[in-house]
Amino acid sequence: MAWDLPVHDVSMPESDVQAVLTAYRDGWLTMGPRSQEFERRFAERTGSAVAVAVSSGTAALHLSLIAAGVGPGDEVLLPALSYVAAPATVRAVGATPIFVDSVGPGDPNLDVDDALARISPRTRAIMPVHLAGYACDIEAVAGLAGEHGLVVVEDCAQAIGARSTGGAPVGTVGTLGCFSFSARKQLTTGEGGMVVSDDETLAAKVKSLRSHAMTSVTWDRHRGHAESYDILDIGFNYRLDEPRAALALARLDRLTDELDARRAMVADYRAALADVDGVSVPWTDEDVGRGTHYAFLVLLADATTRDRAARALAGQGIETTRFPDLP
């Protein structure tokens, strides 16, 4: 059905369309100068030393775990409330996901105290997820990791532009930060992702693995910077292409204004629901300014009430979904 108010509605102004058309007309479609410019600007925006563009947020998580040396026999702590991509990538590298409880209804993010209780001699990494556009207590996560020698891979797929309670941009406190640009994200290219890090060695490993661990890529050879290539490792085709990079660059210019608009809408929603019996909204009014609001979460008393509310809203043309069903 056609929703009057869908869960997500991507606006595609003519400037976006023209940016993509220009990339097609230029005739260079695989990873090239636009991808490199997107990496540069994304690193600048997040304050990271290096940004590496990849084909999806899942690819970002996968490559980050490999680059960090996580593999068979290792355990990775991650929130029990999360999208499937996080535990799937842990399994993909041969490690075991260990699920950590949420702080509570007011903060569905990972509980650092519960994470501490689940550390074992096999624990190698922790993968906190910044749910729904709100940063978890990433400073506490980093402190825990430092005490126990763990790698921190931040899953920032839902939280581009969000900041922690300490003011740090998500993705910059941990060892590596992973972002997604899939269709429902705040910055969308349809598909796409990014890894950021201040560890240039790890970032170089991610960069190599995204393109079959080749010593040069097609764009290098096209410009005469290399005549051939060698294969140094088992890698993947996790590259971002030029049309998507062009779209990302066009949309990046509007991101700050669009995040501000989300914050304003969330503030209005919170005010409207503040005195409604049986309805609670996670996080607090004070958290709105540091979040970037991938989704607006509402908690109801039970599944029966939830389903009745969803049907009533659907009758008014308003689409809802169960969280974290959104990709």
N, C-alpha and C positions, 0 to 999 in steps of 0.2 A: 504494500500500500504506500501511498504518498503521504508522508508525515508533514503536518503543519509546523512542528518543531522537532526535527530529527536529533538524534544523539550527537551527530556531528554533521557539519555542513561546510564543505570546503569552498571558499570564495576564490575564484580564479579570474582576476582582472586581466585586461588586455595586455598589461605590461608583462605578466607572467607568460601568457601565450606567446608574445613576441620574443621573449627571452629564449624560450624553447625552440621556436621556429628558427631563430637566428643560429642556434647550435646545429640544427639539422641542415640548414642551408650552407653552413661552413664546411660540412662534410666530414668532420672528425667526431665520431660518436663514442669511441671507447675512452677510457680515462685519459685526460689530457690537461690543457691549461686551465679550463674552468674548474675542474676537480681540484687542482692545486691552489687556485685562488680561493675556493671554498674552504679548503683546509687552513689556509693562512688566516682568513677572516674569522673562522670558527675558533682557532687557537687564540686569536687576539681577543675575541669576545669573552671567552671563558677564562682568560688569563693563564692558559696552559702553554708549556714550552713547545709542544708538538701536538698536532691533530692529524689523524689518518682517516680518510674517507673510505667507507666500505659499503657493501651492498645492502646491509640491513643491521638493525640493532642486534639481532641474534648472531650475525656474523661477528659483530663487535665483541660480544661476550665470549664467543667461541675462541676467537683469535687471542683475546686478552688472557684467557685461562691457559692457552698453550704457551704464549709468550712468557707467562709467569711461572711456567714449569709445573703446572698442576696436571696430574695424570693418575694412572692406575694405582690403587692403594691409598690415595689421598681422600680426605673428607673436606667438604666445603660447606660452611654454614650459610644459610640463606633463609629468608622469611617464608613461613608456611603460607601466608597470604600473598600471592604473587601470580603473575602470568606464567604459563608453562615454559616459556623460552629460557628462563633462568635455570631451573633444574634440568631441563633438556640438554643445555650446553655442558653442564657439569657431568652428566652421564655420557655425553658425546666424547669427552676427553678421558673417559674411563674412571672418573672419580665418583664418590658417593655423596649425594646431597643429604645434609643433615638439617632438618627443618626447625626453625626457631619461631617461638610464639610472638604475637603482636604485643605492643605495650598495653593496649586495651581499646574499648570502643571509641574513646576520645582521640586516640592516636593509633591507627592500624599498622604503623611501621614497626620494624624489627625491634624487639626488646633486648637491649644490650646485656641486661642481667641474665636473661635466659640464654643468650648466646654464650656467656661465660660458663654457664653450667653445662653446656654441651661440647665444650672443647675437650678433645682427646689427644693422645700422642700422634694420631693420624691426621689431625686437622692441619690443613695447609693454607686455606684461604677463607675469607668471608666475603660474601656477595650481598651487601645491603641493597635493597630496592627503595627508591624514593617514590612512594606510592602516590598516584593521583596528582602529582605535581607538588607534593610537599616533601621537603628533605627530612630524612630520618636524623637521629642524633649522630651525625657522621663524625663529629669530633670525638665522641665517646667510643664509637666503633674503631676509629683510628688509634685511639689510646689503648683499647683492648688488643688490637692487632699488634701494636708495637710491643706490648708486654709479653706477647706469646709468639712473636716472630711470624705473624701471618701476613699474607698478601691481601690487600683490599681491592676488589674489583667492584666499583660502583655501577649499579644498574640505574642509569638516569633516563631510561627510555620514555618515561612519562613526565619528566621534570625539567626539561630544558629551561634554563633561565632562573630556576629556583635557587634560593639561598638557605643555608643552614641557620640555626639560631645564633651561631657565631658570626654570621655574615659571609661565609665562604660560598662561592658558586658550587653547585653540585658537580661532581666529576673531578674536582681539583684537590680534594682532601685525601682520597685514597691513592693507591698505587696507579690504577688506571680507571678512567671513567668512560662509560659506554652509553651512547645516545642512539635514538631511533628517529627516523623521518618517515615512518609509514603513514598511511592515509589519514589516521585519526589523531596524529600527533600535532602539537602546537606549531611546529615547523615541519610541513609535509612536502615530500617530493614523490609521493606514491609508495616508493620503497627507498631505503637508504639508511646509512648509519655512520657513526663516527666514534673513534677511540681517541681520547686525549690523555696525555701523561706528561709529567715533568721528568720522567726517566727516559732519556733519549735512547738508551740501549733497548729497553722494552718496546718503545715506539718503533724503533727500526726493525725489530723482530716482527711486529704486527704488520708493518708496511711491506716487508718481504713476503710474509705468508699469505697476504691478501691476493698476491699475483703469482701463485705457483712457486714462490721462493726463487724467482728469476733474478739474475744479477742486473738486468735492464728490462725496461718495459717498452711497448711499442712506440710510445711517444718519444722516448729517448732515442730510439733508433731512427724514427722519422726525422728528428732534428739533427741527425748525424752525430749524436753524443755517444753512440755505441754502434758497433757493427754486428754483434752477435750477443748471445747470452749463455749463461750456465745455470743449472738448477742446483741449489744448495741444500734443499730440504724438501720434505713433503708439504706442499702448500695447497692453496685453493684458488678458485676464481671467485673472489669476494670483492671485486672492484666496483666502484661507482662509475656510471657512465656520464658523458658530457651533457646530454639533455637534462638529466636529473640535477646535475651540478648547476646548470644554468637556472633551473627553476629554484633551487635552493638559494642561490645568490640573489635572485629577484625577491624572494620572500623574506630573506634575512633582513633586508632593509626595513620591513614592516613589523618585525617580530616584537620589538619593544612596545609599540603602540597596541598591538594585538594582545599582548600579555596584560597590559594595563586595562584593556577593555574587559578581559576575563575577570580580573580582580574586581572591577566595578560591578560586574554582574553577580559575582559570588557574594560580595558584600550585600547587595540587594536581596539575594536569595536567603542569606543567613538572617537578615533582619525580618523578612516576611515569615520565616519558619520558626523564629525564636520562641514564640509563645503557643505553638501548635502542640497539643497534647499527643504523646505517643510518637513524636518525631524528634530525632536527634541528629545533629550534623557533626561529624568528626572535626578535630582541630578547633581552634578558637578564632575569634574575630581578630586577635592580634597576629595570628599566623597568616592571614590573607595576603598581606603585603609581601611576604617572602615566598609565597607559593606561586605556581604558574598554572594550576587548575586544569589539568588534563581532563578531569571528570569531576562532577559535583556529586559527592556521596551523601546519601540519606540513609539512616538506620531506622528500621521499624521493629515492632515488638517481636514478630515471628514471621514465618514463611507465609502463613495464610494472609496476614495483614499486608505483607509485601506484595503478594500476587494480586490481591484485591485492589491495592493502590495502583499497580501497574496497569490493570485492566481499565480502571477508571480514567487514568491519564491517557491511555490509548484511545478511549472513547472521545477524548477531547483533541485527538490528533497529536498527542505528545508521546514520542518514543522514549522508552527506558530500556535498561539492560542490567543484568546482575553483574556486579563487580566481583572479581576482576576478569570477567569474560571478554572485555575489550582487549584487542591486540595492541 
